[in-house]
């Protein structure tokens, strides 16, 4: 439900504006004017020239006003001066656009209630290969882009197309983000920008430097120029919180009959695994019908995000009507991270020593356990080495005739790599007694004994015949008999895109039709995941103090404010190098290719379009269609375990599919008066499945006994999109807009769960897993209304505000039969952005609120919901001289906690705390 403070903020902001929210607009390719100062300057003619924040907002309003489609735009206030330090954060201020802040900063964007994976990012109008760092569950080959990799200093403007035009590349259900970069022939010769700064995160208590620079030149004839730019940014992130690994039936605390039913006594009450345990808050039968947390994890995550980019553009005009452009971009990202997880699996590991259990509203929200027979908890340490790399090269040839005829040829190549390379995994166990209790916003786990003492931890004591990828691990000529304590996992994603095509504009005089646009494009895309691995063993169990490495303790206070309490907030920690050394000094299998974890999808797309632009009096717009052929070839491995062959060798398999789609669209804009106009749009769109969903390889979790696999026969999502807007422009810099939209989605991809038998390397036997697999067949509808406003008030003050209402209905249900909402759709979203700009000083406060939303189906079929989240950011700048600007920035001033839960708030699944980030910088512009 929309919070009271958000309702007050929205009502106040929208009541005070005399124009629209945010610097929104849309346009055809081309560059908006760039301003170079803040506030207002007096021109030679005596006219007032508005620059800085107000100029960028006015420019965006003007572009929106002239557009035919429904588009929003964010423009840079100056060279290297973008509204936010993160491109995704800027996008989140647009009506109908939202971001998920699970790792603190925005990485992916949802548009008009649709999953980030169903919306595309185009760089200067073309797709960019993308790979991610492997720790985010929305990463795997999802066709989306991690905006945290894109330095805002390189961006001239962002265009968000909510209604498509045939000329724009297909593939988005909600909307398409086009990132425009700068070109040298559009800038003044010898333009120079340089900045340097420092950022500090109060959670990690670490600071880092950042810097960027740009130089642009062209000759006096204005027919040759070049631009080079470079950026460097480093962040130290620390996130601590509590995670719940889904919920299981309370019946699992009880003894079972041969048919799996609960064994009962003469009175009909269930018989517990430990008959002496007591139940409070209800009867034993209430415990049977309740749910209990499958696992409770105190997670301590540290990451360094180091990003460097270099870009360059060369332009040459051999003739006044012909422009040749060559540009390139290189991004290096170091996203190394270290995750330490101290968790217990209460029922599976300690159900037989249950002492007490409390039932409240059908949830076992508190329980205590004696010392475990084998283990009560486990510490997993995961050291991930992740290097992201993106390379991009494009060539454009643009010709324009005297009569308005145009033809453009474009071709390009991009390649990205990322993933875990490798991930070092090591774990130890403990038998200490413990108890837990939790509320919707907190969890308390206390162990009896010293959880920081290395002597209380031991490595896996269960020796078994060792094997990897269905083959025995041989040591000294014999199969090793040992206990696996971890290993190295390599999972590297390579994404490559090559395209070529043309676009032409033909002027015509045929009634209201003024232009015919035609074009074609061919794209060859390859997405590949290469898996390799090493298993690590010991032949006898050792306590952690016998491992010969330095041991540490979780820093005090790291869980403060996260909701995590009890002595489980401080447990044994190992330095990263200690984890690597332990594995290196143990018995390791050979490095093998993991055929079952390796996939390749090659996608070929051939598309052609026709678009007719029309204008007659106050009526204008476009109509046309895009014909798209897609061919997917999926390479993966099938692994089928059975009692005869419990550890089979994966079998390489190939599946090829194709489809042809026609995507018509129409956009209409009508000016009722010079200040008031309405727009409408209807379009047929598609969004292709995630690459990883097209690969049928199955990944399994040997602890939670669940897994996921793909489906190479998936067809694309399809939707009919409707847009209707009304916009009032009462004066310069002011706008009030209302937007209604609908997404009528068919062929929606939903996930189904089935039980399948696989070999469990931890249990050393065949085990039944609950496997998640995507299929087509779902339907969904998204309806929404957006209200936005923007105005310059008085004395340098101004305000932007918007409110979004979105609702959906789907044919998808969770394990309880409840209807699932679309992922990442918040019913209510609010942005309020007051600003001040006068003379040499400017400041901006940005408040964002989004109500709860469904994120994904998690472990054990949990319906993962994210609680309402608010973000408050502040930025300010002062021009020390005409060329030098000092800026400060603060993010997440409210120090919000990220809460996640399973369907209802009394079943939490995660609490995370990411901290506040402060930054200061100095910029020089000539």
Secondary structure, DSSP 4 states (H G I P E B T S, - for coil): ---HHHHHHHHHHHHH-SS-SSS----SSS------SSEEEE-TTS-EEEEHHHHHHHHHHHHHHH-SS-EEEEE-SBTTB-SSSSHHHHHTTSTTEEE--TTSS---EEETTB-GGGSEEEETTEE------S-STT-TT-S---GGGS-GGGEEEEEEESS--TTSPP--SS-EEEEEE--GGGS-TTEEEEEEEEEEETTTTEEEEEEEEEEEEE-TTSSEEEEEEEEEEEEEEEEEEEEE--EEEGGGGB-B-TTSPBPB-TTSPBPBSSTT-EEESS-HHHHHHSEEES-EEEEEEEEEEEEEEEEEEEEEEEETTEEEEEEEEEEEEE--EEEEEEEE-HHHHHGGGEEEEEEETTEEEEEEE---SS-SEEEEEEEE--EEEEEEEEEEEEEE-TTS-EEEEEEEEEEEEEEEEEEEEEEEEE---EEEEEETTEEEEEESS-TT-GGG-B-----EE-EETTEEPEETTEE-EEEEEEEEEEEEEEEEEEEEEEEEEEEEEETTEEEEEEEEEEEEEEEEEEEEEEEEEESS--BGGGSSS-EEEPPTTTTTTTTEESGGGS-EEE-HHHHHHHHHTSEEPPPEE-GGG-EEEEEEEEEEEEEEEEEETTEEEEEEEEEEEEEEEEEEEE----SSSTTPPPEEEEEEEEEEEEEEEEEEEEEEETTEEEEEEEEEEEEPPPHHHHS---EEETTTTEEEE--TT---EEEEEEEEEEEE--STT-EEEEEEEEEEEEEEEEEEEEEEEEEETTTTEEEEEEEEEEEEEEEEEEEEEEEEEEEEEETTEEEEEEEEEEEEEES-B-TTSPBPPPTT--SEEEEEEEEEEETTEEEEEEEEEE--EEEEE-GGG-EEEE--EEEEEEEEEEESSSSEEEEEEEE-TT--EEEEEESSTTSEEEEEE---EEEEEEEEE-
